[in-house]
């Protein structure tokens, strides 16, 4: 075992949920740099656990295999896969499915068809403007230093001759960070699975997560090395969840304990609704990624 590996620095690999795809765009935006045209490369940490008890099987969900990769051209096995018929045209509606109301296009998408070429399409995140500090009023400060900034550049397309190509180019840049996109897709597939579990299963999973948090970093890494290459879509759900948590690390496992608490507070009908929402998001983004690689 490499003693230099940190629980918070190991890269997520061999994930049993890696066949399916989803994107948490808010997380992408919060971590995106303001000086690059692509989202920043984000390393997903790894961790270890004690065995998680039980879990009844979920026959209504497709199992996952860790053998696929983000570069595969195959479509996702999302339970709502059938709802995505026909190609993605990267129109306003398609792009907005990847985004949130905190994002701003320049020029606005509705104006793209009438924007003269070359078109330089940019995507910004809106955030509250901070009050200027006293230093910016110094007579030595450059002109314009004190102007409040409320937009952060997330991604941009190269100068394009048509509105259609500008949208496609921007979409490729948004999805270009393979490692982080894969991680977020895995995360939404886990959420899909958890919202399909019974309360008894969720309680059992939560107890297992809490036990995982009581082990040392060395044990965590050792367990991940032990299971990482041996758990696939044919394994029991508890084993797949354990490997996923080992891959994302202790800090995020703490967050998953809270996620399970929230899910358990929902009624059966509400859980089903959210399960379909996450599955649809995974299916849509999976198709986006597949088409980008065609």
Secondary structure by P-SEA (a helix, b strand, c coil): cccccccccccccccccccccccaaaaaaaacccccccccbbbbbbbcccccccccccccbbbbbccccccccccccccccccccccccccaaaaaaacccccccccccccccccccccbbbbbbbccccccccccccccccccccccccbbbcccccccccaaaaaaaaaaaaacaaaaaaaaaaaaaaaaaaaaccaaaaaaaaaaaaaaaaccaaaaaaaaaaccccccccccaaaaaaaaaaaacaaaaaaaaaaaaaaaaccaaaaaaaaaaaaaaaaaaaaaaaaaac
